[in-house]
Amino acid sequence: MKLVFFDIECAGVHKTYAKICAFGYVVCDEKFNIIEKRDILINPKGRFELTDRKGDKGIVLPYDYAEFKNHPKFNAVYPEIKALLEDKDSIAVGHAVLNDVKYLNLETRRYKLPSFKFSFADSQMFFMAAKNDFSRQFGLEHIAEDLGVEFTPHRAADDAYATMKIVEAMCKKYGCDFVALTAMLGFTAGKIANYVVTPPQCTGLKRYKQDKNKQKEERSKKRVKFNNNITKKRVKKQGKLFGKKFNFSRRIEDDIAVSIAFVDKIYDLGGSYKQRVEECNIYVADEGDGTDRTKKAGAAGKRIITVEQFKELISDD
């Protein structure tokens, strides 16, 4: 069995195209002895649009961009890449590999080529599963630094090499080979066939998603209970809070044992509670709360007070 670690760089990505400009790969045996390491440069047939998701900060590829015009288009190198990834004696591995597989899918459609058909593993998911932390994405540079792997970021062949070293380090850590590592982490390979991409999966990620869904359902139930309590309230025409309209941070709202008691007191004192930040004139949040909702209240010029200040406001003294 051979392992094919690969990485893709694009001149630009859109929902209808991915202008692949570099396909880097490292082929090694089961003991991570390198058989071949190579960068395949590709003419992307379009200008470079290297920005992040917000459309401003752009990555810088460690290539001479003008050089790409001297290389073949994707359809010319497609047979070579297809043979490499679909080799029955090899396992394809990438980092955050789902993106790269989607890029291949977009380019085959762009050039009206037959779909790729192969299974693939993800070193990022291996790392997340090993740490049991699926709350955020771990970039290649972060993991490489953590494991002491040196490479040139965004040079496709070097990214592929770093991916290999990450998997090798994990195998050494757990004293197992690649196949045993996937079994230990409960990993199921992703697949692509007939232009349909099935994401990779693992036991830890499934459990994480189930827990997140459960938490979401519990929050939803709490908010329904909180909102139902508000709809039953009637504003008094007197009281020391008359004319004051409150809104709470999400953290306070979700603690319904506290938030419902707070709302009851607000209405007892002649105030009211508004479910939209824009409609309140006093916003209550924990000190140091930096959530979007609190930032929105600040930007709208609302009076922001802490929970302790709110308790003083509703005290009977």
C-alpha positions as YAML, in Angstrom:
chain: A
units: angstrom
residues:
- id: 1
  name: MET
  ca: [0.00, 0.00, 0.00]
- id: 2
  name: LYS
  ca: [1.15, 3.53, -0.80]
- id: 3
  name: LEU
  ca: [0.00, 6.82, 0.67]
- id: 4
  name: VAL
  ca: [-0.59, 9.81, -1.61]
- id: 5
  name: PHE
  ca: [-0.58, 13.10, 0.28]
- id: 6
  name: PHE
  ca: [-1.79, 15.98, -1.86]
- id: 7
  name: ASP
  ca: [-2.57, 19.67, -1.70]
- id: 8
  name: ILE
  ca: [-4.10, 22.16, -4.14]
- id: 9
  name: GLU
  ca: [-3.59, 25.88, -4.61]
- id: 10
  name: CYS
  ca: [-6.03, 27.98, -6.63]
- id: 11
  name: ALA
  ca: [-5.78, 31.32, -8.38]
- id: 12
  name: GLY
  ca: [-9.36, 31.94, -7.30]
- id: 13
  name: VAL
  ca: [-12.40, 30.06, -6.06]
- id: 14
  name: HIS
  ca: [-16.03, 30.71, -6.84]
- id: 15
  name: LYS
  ca: [-19.14, 28.61, -6.39]
- id: 16
  name: THR
  ca: [-18.96, 27.67, -10.07]
- id: 17
  name: TYR
  ca: [-15.20, 27.31, -10.55]
- id: 18
  name: ALA
  ca: [-11.86, 26.74, -8.83]
- id: 19
  name: LYS
  ca: [-8.94, 27.95, -10.90]
- id: 20
  name: ILE
  ca: [-6.40, 25.33, -9.81]
- id: 21
  name: CYS
  ca: [-2.84, 26.55, -10.37]
- id: 22
  name: ALA
  ca: [-0.83, 23.98, -8.43]
- id: 23
  name: PHE
  ca: [-1.28, 20.34, -7.51]
- id: 24
  name: GLY
  ca: [1.41, 19.14, -5.12]
- id: 25
  name: TYR
  ca: [1.84, 15.61, -3.90]
- id: 26
  name: VAL
  ca: [4.06, 13.27, -1.93]
- id: 27
  name: VAL
  ca: [3.92, 9.53, -2.49]
- id: 28
  name: CYS
  ca: [5.35, 7.34, 0.27]
- id: 29
  name: ASP
  ca: [5.21, 3.77, 1.48]
- id: 30
  name: GLU
  ca: [3.52, 2.56, 4.68]
- id: 31
  name: LYS
  ca: [6.60, 3.52, 6.71]
- id: 32
  name: PHE
  ca: [6.55, 7.07, 5.31]
- id: 33
  name: ASN
  ca: [9.60, 6.61, 3.11]
- id: 34
  name: ILE
  ca: [9.17, 9.15, 0.31]
- id: 35
  name: ILE
  ca: [8.95, 7.69, -3.17]
- id: 36
  name: GLU
  ca: [8.16, 10.91, -5.02]
- id: 37
  name: LYS
  ca: [7.52, 14.57, -4.22]
- id: 38
  name: ARG
  ca: [6.36, 16.93, -6.94]
- id: 39
  name: ASP
  ca: [4.60, 20.19, -7.75]
- id: 40
  name: ILE
  ca: [2.46, 20.16, -10.88]
- id: 41
  name: LEU
  ca: [1.99, 23.77, -11.97]
- id: 42
  name: ILE
  ca: [-1.13, 24.56, -13.97]
- id: 43
  name: ASN
  ca: [-2.24, 27.49, -16.10]
- id: 44
  name: PRO
  ca: [-5.42, 28.60, -14.25]
- id: 45
  name: LYS
  ca: [-6.79, 30.36, -17.35]
- id: 46
  name: GLY
  ca: [-7.82, 33.43, -15.41]
- id: 47
  name: ARG
  ca: [-6.51, 36.15, -13.15]
- id: 48
  name: PHE
  ca: [-5.46, 35.59, -9.56]
- id: 49
  name: GLU
  ca: [-8.14, 36.44, -6.98]
- id: 50
  name: LEU
  ca: [-6.49, 35.54, -3.69]
- id: 51
  name: THR
  ca: [-8.71, 36.84, -0.90]
- id: 52
  name: ASP
  ca: [-10.11, 35.42, 2.31]
- id: 53
  name: ARG
  ca: [-13.80, 34.72, 2.92]
- id: 54
  name: LYS
  ca: [-14.45, 38.39, 3.69]
- id: 55
  name: GLY
  ca: [-12.92, 39.39, 0.37]
- id: 56
  name: ASP
  ca: [-10.09, 41.52, 1.70]
- id: 57
  name: LYS
  ca: [-6.93, 39.82, 3.03]
- id: 58
  name: GLY
  ca: [-5.27, 37.70, 0.39]
- id: 59
  name: ILE
  ca: [-2.80, 34.86, 0.77]
- id: 60
  name: VAL
  ca: [0.47, 35.12, -1.12]
- id: 61
  name: LEU
  ca: [1.53, 32.03, -3.02]
- id: 62
  name: PRO
  ca: [5.31, 31.36, -3.06]
- id: 63
  name: TYR
  ca: [5.44, 31.26, -6.87]
- id: 64
  name: ASP
  ca: [6.11, 33.68, -9.70]
- id: 65
  name: TYR
  ca: [2.54, 34.21, -10.91]
- id: 66
  name: ALA
  ca: [3.69, 34.96, -14.46]
- id: 67
  name: GLU
  ca: [5.25, 31.49, -14.59]
- id: 68
  name: PHE
  ca: [1.88, 29.76, -14.58]
- id: 69
  name: LYS
  ca: [1.14, 30.95, -18.13]
- id: 70
  name: ASN
  ca: [3.96, 28.70, -19.34]
- id: 71
  name: HIS
  ca: [2.32, 25.55, -17.99]
- id: 72
  name: PRO
  ca: [-0.51, 23.39, -19.35]
- id: 73
  name: LYS
  ca: [-4.16, 23.87, -18.48]
- id: 74
  name: PHE
  ca: [-5.98, 21.59, -16.04]
- id: 75
  name: ASN
  ca: [-7.44, 19.36, -18.74]
- id: 76
  name: ALA
  ca: [-3.91, 18.50, -19.91]
- id: 77
  name: VAL
  ca: [-2.71, 17.33, -16.48]
- id: 78
  name: TYR
  ca: [-6.06, 15.83, -15.47]
- id: 79
  name: PRO
  ca: [-5.18, 12.26, -16.63]
- id: 80
  name: GLU
  ca: [-2.00, 12.25, -14.52]
- id: 81
  name: ILE
  ca: [-3.76, 13.57, -11.42]
- id: 82
  name: LYS
  ca: [-6.68, 11.19, -11.90]
- id: 83
  name: ALA
  ca: [-4.38, 8.17, -12.21]
- id: 84
  name: LEU
  ca: [-2.48, 9.21, -9.08]
- id: 85
  name: LEU
  ca: [-5.57, 9.68, -6.89]
- id: 86
  name: GLU
  ca: [-7.49, 6.70, -8.23]
- id: 87
  name: ASP
  ca: [-4.63, 4.22, -7.91]
- id: 88
  name: LYS
  ca: [-6.19, 1.13, -6.26]
- id: 89
  name: ASP
  ca: [-2.97, 0.44, -4.33]
- id: 90
  name: SER
  ca: [-2.90, 3.93, -2.78]
- id: 91
  name: ILE
  ca: [-4.78, 5.93, -0.17]
- id: 92
  name: ALA
  ca: [-5.27, 9.66, -0.85]
- id: 93
  name: VAL
  ca: [-4.79, 12.02, 2.12]
- id: 94
  name: GLY
  ca: [-5.08, 15.79, 2.42]
- id: 95
  name: HIS
  ca: [-5.43, 18.45, 5.10]
- id: 96
  name: ALA
  ca: [-8.92, 19.96, 5.31]
- id: 97
  name: VAL
  ca: [-9.12, 17.80, 2.23]
- id: 98
  name: LEU
  ca: [-12.81, 18.33, 1.54]
- id: 99
  name: ASN
  ca: [-12.00, 21.75, 0.07]
- id: 100
  name: ASP
  ca: [-9.40, 20.29, -2.31]
- id: 101
  name: VAL
  ca: [-11.76, 17.56, -3.45]
- id: 102
  name: LYS
  ca: [-14.41, 20.17, -4.15]
- id: 103
  name: TYR
  ca: [-11.87, 22.15, -6.20]
- id: 104
  name: LEU
  ca: [-11.19, 19.07, -8.32]
- id: 105
  name: ASN
  ca: [-14.93, 18.62, -8.75]
- id: 106
  name: LEU
  ca: [-15.38, 22.22, -9.91]
- id: 107
  name: GLU
  ca: [-12.50, 22.01, -12.39]
- id: 108
  name: THR
  ca: [-13.73, 18.77, -13.96]
- id: 109
  name: ARG
  ca: [-17.09, 20.43, -14.50]
- id: 110
  name: ARG
  ca: [-15.45, 23.58, -15.80]
- id: 111
  name: TYR
  ca: [-13.54, 21.61, -18.42]
- id: 112
  name: LYS
  ca: [-16.36, 19.10, -19.00]
- id: 113
  name: LEU
  ca: [-14.23, 16.15, -17.88]
- id: 114
  name: PRO
  ca: [-15.36, 12.86, -16.29]
- id: 115
  name: SER
  ca: [-15.73, 12.94, -12.53]
- id: 116
  name: PHE
  ca: [-12.96, 11.78, -10.22]
- id: 117
  name: LYS
  ca: [-13.68, 8.60, -8.30]
- id: 118
  name: PHE
  ca: [-11.63, 7.89, -5.17]
- id: 119
  name: SER
  ca: [-11.75, 7.79, -1.36]
- id: 120
  name: PHE
  ca: [-9.81, 10.23, 0.78]
- id: 121
  name: ALA
  ca: [-8.63, 10.76, 4.36]
- id: 122
  name: ASP
  ca: [-8.16, 14.03, 6.26]
- id: 123
  name: SER
  ca: [-5.14, 14.78, 8.51]
- id: 124
  name: GLN
  ca: [-7.00, 17.74, 10.04]
- id: 125
  name: MET
  ca: [-9.78, 15.45, 11.19]
- id: 126
  name: PHE
  ca: [-7.20, 12.99, 12.56]
- id: 127
  name: PHE
  ca: [-5.69, 15.77, 14.66]
- id: 128
  name: MET
  ca: [-9.07, 17.05, 15.86]
- id: 129
  name: ALA
  ca: [-10.17, 13.52, 16.77]
- id: 130
  name: ALA
  ca: [-6.93, 12.85, 18.65]
- id: 131
  name: LYS
  ca: [-7.37, 16.10, 20.64]
- id: 132
  name: ASN
  ca: [-11.12, 15.52, 20.91]
- id: 133
  name: ASP
  ca: [-11.62, 19.14, 19.90]
- id: 134
  name: PHE
  ca: [-14.00, 19.81, 17.01]
- id: 135
  name: SER
  ca: [-14.91, 23.33, 18.09]
- id: 136
  name: ARG
  ca: [-12.54, 24.96, 15.59]
- id: 137
  name: GLN
  ca: [-10.48, 24.26, 12.50]
- id: 138
  name: PHE
  ca: [-6.78, 23.50, 12.99]
- id: 139
  name: GLY
  ca: [-4.71, 24.91, 10.13]
- id: 140
  name: LEU
  ca: [-1.76, 23.09, 8.65]
- id: 141
  name: GLU
  ca: [0.71, 25.70, 9.94]
- id: 142
  name: HIS
  ca: [-0.67, 25.48, 13.48]
- id: 143
  name: ILE
  ca: [-0.40, 21.70, 13.63]
- id: 144
  name: ALA
  ca: [3.00, 21.66, 11.92]
- id: 145
  name: GLU
  ca: [4.35, 24.12, 14.47]
- id: 146
  name: ASP
  ca: [2.87, 22.05, 17.28]
- id: 147
  name: LEU
  ca: [4.63, 18.95, 15.93]
- id: 148
  name: GLY
  ca: [7.86, 20.69, 14.92]
- id: 149
  name: VAL
  ca: [7.40, 20.23, 11.16]
- id: 150
  name: GLU
  ca: [9.12, 22.84, 8.95]
- id: 151
  name: PHE
  ca: [7.77, 23.69, 5.48]
- id: 152
  name: THR
  ca: [6.92, 26.55, 3.11]
- id: 153
  name: PRO
  ca: [3.19, 27.36, 3.50]
- id: 154
  name: HIS
  ca: [1.06, 27.39, 0.32]
- id: 155
  name: ARG
  ca: [3.67, 25.68, -1.83]
- id: 156
  name: ALA
  ca: [1.49, 22.75, -2.78]
- id: 157
  name: ALA
  ca: [4.16, 20.03, -2.62]
- id: 158
  name: ASP
  ca: [5.42, 21.37, 0.71]
- id: 159
  name: ASP
  ca: [1.89, 21.46, 2.13]
- id: 160
  name: ALA
  ca: [1.51, 17.85, 1.01]
- id: 161
  name: TYR
  ca: [4.83, 17.02, 2.71]
- id: 162
  name: ALA
  ca: [3.72, 18.74, 5.94]
- id: 163
  name: THR
  ca: [0.48, 16.74, 5.81]
- id: 164
  name: MET
  ca: [2.52, 13.55, 5.53]
- id: 165
  name: LYS
  ca: [4.74, 14.53, 8.48]
- id: 166
  name: ILE
  ca: [1.68, 15.27, 10.61]
- id: 167
  name: VAL
  ca: [0.22, 11.82, 9.95]
- id: 168
  name: GLU
  ca: [3.63, 10.21, 10.47]
- id: 169
  name: ALA
  ca: [4.02, 12.00, 13.82]
- id: 170
  name: MET
  ca: [0.59, 10.81, 14.94]
- id: 171
  name: CYS
  ca: [1.37, 7.23, 13.95]
- id: 172
  name: LYS
  ca: [4.61, 7.40, 15.95]
- id: 173
  name: LYS
  ca: [2.81, 8.92, 18.92]
- id: 174
  name: TYR
  ca: [0.29, 6.11, 19.06]
- id: 175
  name: GLY
  ca: [2.68, 3.37, 17.95]
- id: 176
  name: CYS
  ca: [0.61, 2.28, 14.96]
- id: 177
  name: ASP
  ca: [0.49, 2.37, 11.19]
- id: 178
  name: PHE
  ca: [-1.89, 4.45, 9.05]
- id: 179
  name: VAL
  ca: [-4.67, 1.88, 8.87]
- id: 180
  name: ALA
  ca: [-4.59, 1.29, 12.63]
- id: 181
  name: LEU
  ca: [-4.67, 5.06, 13.21]
- id: 182
  name: THR
  ca: [-7.88, 5.43, 11.21]
- id: 183
  name: ALA
  ca: [-9.44, 2.52, 13.11]
- id: 184
  name: MET
  ca: [-8.41, 3.94, 16.50]
- id: 185
  name: LEU
  ca: [-9.96, 7.33, 15.67]
- id: 186
  name: GLY
  ca: [-13.15, 5.77, 14.25]
- id: 187
  name: PHE
  ca: [-12.47, 7.42, 10.91]
- id: 188
  name: THR
  ca: [-14.56, 6.81, 7.79]
- id: 189
  name: ALA
  ca: [-13.06, 7.98, 4.50]
- id: 190
  name: GLY
  ca: [-14.76, 10.57, 2.32]
- id: 191
  name: LYS
  ca: [-15.63, 9.75, -1.28]
- id: 192
  name: ILE
  ca: [-16.12, 11.39, -4.64]
- id: 193
  name: ALA
  ca: [-17.92, 9.76, -7.57]
- id: 194
  name: ASN
  ca: [-20.22, 11.03, -10.30]
- id: 195
  name: TYR
  ca: [-19.49, 14.61, -9.17]
- id: 196
  name: VAL
  ca: [-20.99, 13.83, -5.72]
- id: 197
  name: VAL
  ca: [-18.71, 14.45, -2.74]
- id: 198
  name: THR
  ca: [-19.32, 12.61, 0.54]
- id: 199
  name: PRO
  ca: [-17.44, 14.20, 3.48]
- id: 200
  name: PRO
  ca: [-15.15, 12.12, 5.69]
- id: 201
  name: GLN
  ca: [-16.44, 11.31, 9.14]
- id: 202
  name: CYS
  ca: [-15.24, 10.03, 12.51]
- id: 203
  name: THR
  ca: [-16.81, 8.88, 15.75]
- id: 204
  name: GLY
  ca: [-15.74, 11.95, 17.72]
- id: 205
  name: LEU
  ca: [-17.18, 14.38, 15.15]
- id: 206
  name: LYS
  ca: [-20.51, 12.54, 15.10]
- id: 207
  name: ARG
  ca: [-20.67, 12.76, 18.89]
- id: 208
  name: TYR
  ca: [-19.72, 16.45, 18.81]
- id: 209
  name: LYS
  ca: [-22.48, 17.24, 16.29]
- id: 210
  name: GLN
  ca: [-25.03, 15.30, 18.34]
- id: 211
  name: ASP
  ca: [-24.05, 17.25, 21.47]
- id: 212
  name: LYS
  ca: [-24.24, 20.56, 19.59]
- id: 213
  name: ASN
  ca: [-27.70, 19.70, 18.24]
- id: 214
  name: LYS
  ca: [-28.85, 18.74, 21.72]
- id: 215
  name: GLN
  ca: [-27.54, 22.03, 23.14]
- id: 216
  name: LYS
  ca: [-29.26, 23.92, 20.33]
- id: 217
  name: GLU
  ca: [-32.58, 22.19, 21.09]
- id: 218
  name: GLU
  ca: [-32.23, 22.95, 24.81]
- id: 219
  name: ARG
  ca: [-31.48, 26.63, 24.07]
- id: 220
  name: SER
  ca: [-34.47, 26.78, 21.77]
- id: 221
  name: LYS
  ca: [-36.77, 25.38, 24.47]
- id: 222
  name: LYS
  ca: [-35.43, 27.90, 27.00]
- id: 223
  name: ARG
  ca: [-36.00, 30.80, 24.63]
- id: 224
  name: VAL
  ca: [-39.56, 29.69, 23.92]
- id: 225
  name: LYS
  ca: [-40.22, 29.56, 27.67]
- id: 226
  name: PHE
  ca: [-38.56, 32.96, 28.18]
- id: 227
  name: ASN
  ca: [-40.46, 34.58, 25.29]
- id: 228
  name: ASN
  ca: [-43.78, 33.07, 26.39]
- id: 229
  name: ASN
  ca: [-43.26, 34.61, 29.80]
- id: 230
  name: ILE
  ca: [-42.76, 38.04, 28.23]
- id: 231
  name: THR
  ca: [-45.87, 37.87, 26.05]
- id: 232
  name: LYS
  ca: [-48.02, 37.40, 29.15]
- id: 233
  name: LYS
  ca: [-46.74, 40.59, 30.74]
- id: 234
  name: ARG
  ca: [-48.58, 43.88, 30.83]
- id: 235
  name: VAL
  ca: [-46.77, 47.18, 31.37]
- id: 236
  name: LYS
  ca: [-47.82, 49.15, 34.43]
- id: 237
  name: LYS
  ca: [-48.35, 52.88, 34.11]
- id: 238
  name: GLN
  ca: [-46.29, 53.67, 37.17]
- id: 239
  name: GLY
  ca: [-43.23, 52.49, 39.05]
- id: 240
  name: LYS
  ca: [-39.58, 53.46, 39.33]
- id: 241
  name: LEU
  ca: [-38.77, 51.66, 36.06]
- id: 242
  name: PHE
  ca: [-41.66, 53.20, 34.10]
- id: 243
  name: GLY
  ca: [-40.48, 54.09, 30.59]
- id: 244
  name: LYS
  ca: [-37.38, 51.93, 30.83]
- id: 245
  name: LYS
  ca: [-37.09, 49.22, 28.22]
- id: 246
  name: PHE
  ca: [-34.61, 46.41, 28.84]
- id: 247
  name: ASN
  ca: [-32.82, 43.78, 26.80]
- id: 248
  name: PHE
  ca: [-30.41, 41.11, 28.07]
- id: 249
  name: SER
  ca: [-27.37, 39.43, 26.58]
- id: 250
  name: ARG
  ca: [-27.97, 35.90, 25.30]
- id: 251
  name: ARG
  ca: [-26.09, 34.38, 28.22]
- id: 252
  name: ILE
  ca: [-28.43, 36.04, 30.70]
- id: 253
  name: GLU
  ca: [-31.54, 35.21, 28.67]
- id: 254
  name: ASP
  ca: [-30.58, 31.53, 28.43]
- id: 255
  name: ASP
  ca: [-30.26, 31.25, 32.21]
- id: 256
  name: ILE
  ca: [-34.05, 31.27, 32.51]
- id: 257
  name: ALA
  ca: [-34.10, 30.60, 36.24]
- id: 258
  name: VAL
  ca: [-32.50, 34.04, 36.58]
- id: 259
  name: SER
  ca: [-33.79, 35.87, 33.50]
- id: 260
  name: ILE
  ca: [-37.48, 35.14, 34.12]
- id: 261
  name: ALA
  ca: [-37.16, 36.39, 37.71]
- id: 262
  name: PHE
  ca: [-35.43, 39.52, 36.40]
- id: 263
  name: VAL
  ca: [-38.20, 40.15, 33.86]
- id: 264
  name: ASP
  ca: [-40.89, 39.65, 36.51]
- id: 265
  name: LYS
  ca: [-39.19, 42.30, 38.65]
- id: 266
  name: ILE
  ca: [-38.88, 44.71, 35.70]
- id: 267
  name: TYR
  ca: [-42.63, 44.56, 35.04]
- id: 268
  name: ASP
  ca: [-43.47, 44.78, 38.76]
- id: 269
  name: LEU
  ca: [-41.56, 48.08, 38.80]
- id: 270
  name: GLY
  ca: [-43.28, 49.47, 35.69]
- id: 271
  name: GLY
  ca: [-40.62, 48.68, 33.10]
- id: 272
  name: SER
  ca: [-40.77, 46.42, 30.07]
- id: 273
  name: TYR
  ca: [-38.60, 43.91, 28.22]
- id: 274
  name: LYS
  ca: [-37.93, 44.14, 24.48]
- id: 275
  name: GLN
  ca: [-36.82, 41.12, 22.46]
- id: 276
  name: ARG
  ca: [-34.91, 43.27, 19.99]
- id: 277
  name: VAL
  ca: [-31.79, 45.20, 20.97]
- id: 278
  name: GLU
  ca: [-32.91, 48.15, 18.81]
- id: 279
  name: GLU
  ca: [-36.07, 48.62, 20.89]
- id: 280
  name: CYS
  ca: [-34.47, 48.79, 24.34]
- id: 281
  name: ASN
  ca: [-32.88, 51.76, 26.10]
- id: 282
  name: ILE
  ca: [-31.01, 49.72, 28.75]
- id: 283
  name: TYR
  ca: [-28.96, 46.67, 27.85]
- id: 284
  name: VAL
  ca: [-27.74, 44.24, 30.52]
- id: 285
  name: ALA
  ca: [-24.61, 42.09, 30.04]
- id: 286
  name: ASP
  ca: [-21.82, 40.54, 32.06]
- id: 287
  name: GLU
  ca: [-18.79, 42.73, 32.48]
- id: 288
  name: GLY
  ca: [-16.39, 42.13, 29.59]
- id: 289
  name: ASP
  ca: [-19.05, 40.52, 27.38]
- id: 290
  name: GLY
  ca: [-17.78, 40.80, 23.81]
- id: 291
  name: THR
  ca: [-20.54, 39.01, 21.93]
- id: 292
  name: ASP
  ca: [-22.04, 40.41, 18.73]
- id: 293
  name: ARG
  ca: [-25.29, 41.25, 20.47]
- id: 294
  name: THR
  ca: [-23.51, 43.36, 23.07]
- id: 295
  name: LYS
  ca: [-21.42, 45.06, 20.40]
- id: 296
  name: LYS
  ca: [-24.64, 45.83, 18.54]
- id: 297
  name: ALA
  ca: [-26.10, 47.46, 21.65]
- id: 298
  name: GLY
  ca: [-22.98, 49.59, 22.05]
- id: 299
  name: ALA
  ca: [-22.98, 50.63, 18.40]
- id: 300
  name: ALA
  ca: [-26.64, 51.65, 18.72]
- id: 301
  name: GLY
  ca: [-25.79, 53.90, 21.66]
- id: 302
  name: LYS
  ca: [-27.76, 51.91, 24.23]
- id: 303
  name: ARG
  ca: [-26.98, 52.32, 27.90]
- id: 304
  name: ILE
  ca: [-25.11, 49.16, 28.87]
- id: 305
  name: ILE
  ca: [-25.04, 48.06, 32.50]
- id: 306
  name: THR
  ca: [-23.66, 45.02, 34.31]
- id: 307
  name: VAL
  ca: [-25.76, 42.44, 36.15]
- id: 308
  name: GLU
  ca: [-24.68, 43.95, 39.47]
- id: 309
  name: GLN
  ca: [-25.76, 47.40, 38.35]
- id: 310
  name: PHE
  ca: [-29.08, 45.95, 37.18]
- id: 311
  name: LYS
  ca: [-29.64, 44.30, 40.57]
- id: 312
  name: GLU
  ca: [-29.09, 47.67, 42.24]
- id: 313
  name: LEU
  ca: [-31.57, 49.23, 39.82]
- id: 314
  name: ILE
  ca: [-34.34, 46.76, 40.69]
- id: 315
  name: SER
  ca: [-33.60, 46.61, 44.42]
- id: 316
  name: ASP
  ca: [-36.33, 47.67, 46.82]
- id: 317
  name: ASP
  ca: [-34.01, 50.11, 48.60]
...
